[in-house]
Amino acid sequence: MATPVTLQSKDLLGSHHAINIEHNGQRYLLQTTRAGKLILTK
């Protein structure tokens, strides 16, 4: 298996607190909490 790419969450989110990610026709929500944690929901 190839080594996974590492991305910074700020590069994905920018100035937003939440973004939608589409994967295999499904939409997911990636968001940050007030505590600075990440949550990915379907």
C-alpha positions as CSV (number, residue, x, y, z in Angstrom):
1,M,0.0,0.0,0.0
2,A,1.2,3.5,-0.8
3,T,2.1,6.0,1.9
4,P,-0.9,8.3,2.5
5,V,-0.7,12.0,1.7
6,T,-0.8,14.3,4.7
7,L,-2.9,17.5,4.3
8,Q,-3.4,20.2,6.8
9,S,-7.0,20.7,7.8
10,K,-6.7,24.5,7.3
11,D,-5.8,23.7,3.6
12,L,-9.1,21.9,3.2
13,L,-11.3,24.2,5.3
14,G,-9.7,27.6,4.7
15,S,-11.6,30.2,6.6
16,H,-14.7,28.0,6.8
17,H,-15.8,25.9,9.8
18,A,-17.4,23.3,7.6
19,I,-17.1,21.9,4.1
20,N,-18.9,19.3,2.0
21,I,-16.9,16.4,0.6
22,E,-18.4,14.2,-2.2
23,H,-17.2,10.6,-2.3
24,N,-18.6,7.9,-4.6
25,G,-21.8,10.0,-5.1
26,Q,-22.3,10.5,-1.3
27,R,-22.0,13.8,0.4
28,Y,-20.2,14.1,3.7
29,L,-19.8,17.1,6.0
30,L,-16.4,17.9,7.6
31,Q,-16.6,20.4,10.4
32,T,-14.6,21.7,13.3
33,T,-15.9,21.9,16.8
34,R,-15.3,24.8,19.2
35,A,-12.7,22.6,20.9
36,G,-10.8,22.3,17.6
37,K,-11.7,18.7,16.8
38,L,-12.8,17.4,13.5
39,I,-16.1,15.7,12.8
40,L,-17.0,13.9,9.6
41,T,-20.7,13.0,9.1
42,K,-22.7,11.5,6.3
